[in-house]
């Protein structure tokens, strides 16, 4: 996605963590500084006039990750890519909301915590989300099994897009730890593609996606179901599990709607309606989403060529694979592979 993952904004100061993980903390470790390294350069045309926010997830050791960040109005988006597999700590506490999406995340050991929620030692958190409301504390330590890749979104509650969707009289938003939401993931990945794009930065598109993301954050942080879920007739849990598993097992095939409908004993019409209510997108779009996600994992394996990755996922031509991947991610498979190096 990038030709330069080190492109992040200039800063004159740093944020120090004033407390450490309890028993898991590394003895006598030096004070943490912000993950936004002040000596690195930024693409000036990616940032509006004025200083970027100081709010950022802090990483220890600081040189274990590379970053790319965009600040626009009341929201910042940051892609963080680990470059070594060793014990890592993440800390955050600021007067802004934090949403984290783990594109890749698996650990041998570790623990994550957000104020107000039970601690979690979940080992595989790929495609999981974390929401940390403004003023809450987030701590995480891990011995990674794979190189972590996470997208952070920092939203100022007093500025758009959050102030545009949250009425002043509404109470505090609720924290969430390691949850799934296909719609939020889709929006977050589109924003990440913009952040890492090597072409001209599209601020209007960034603002539009930011507003959508803010609406979704308020929706899940308030415990509100999407409007379409209020319609009777979504997939039952067993139906959703069967269909999702079948799609994942047949990503390299064209899957007829009739096949999915037969699996859960529904008509094709009712299946389409119920599938969208339950997963937030039609079956064919979900199939494409999962193929792209699998492609991203396979592209991390340098022993497979881009053509081989496409063929393994059922694309008869490299051009069709490239077009599908580019439409979903905003860049070609080759460019995405380069960003992982």
Secondary structure, 3 states (H helix, E strand, C coil): CCCCCCCCCCCCCCCCCCCCCCCCCCCCCCCCCECCCCCCCCCHHHCCCCCCCCCCCEEECHHHEEEEEEEECCEEEEEEEECCCCCEEEEEECCCEEEEEEEECEEEEEEEEECCCCCECCCECCCCEEEECCCCEEEEEEEECCCCEEEEEEECCCCCCHHHHCCCCCCCCCCEEEECCHHHHHHHHHHHHHHHCCCCCCHHHHHHHHHHHHHHHHHHHCCCCCHHHHCCCCCCHHHHHHHHHHHHHCCCCCCCHHHHHHHCCCCHHHHHHHHHHHHCCCHHHHHHHHHHHHHHHHHCCCCCCHHHHHHHCCCCCHHHHHHHHHHHHCCCHHHHHHHCC
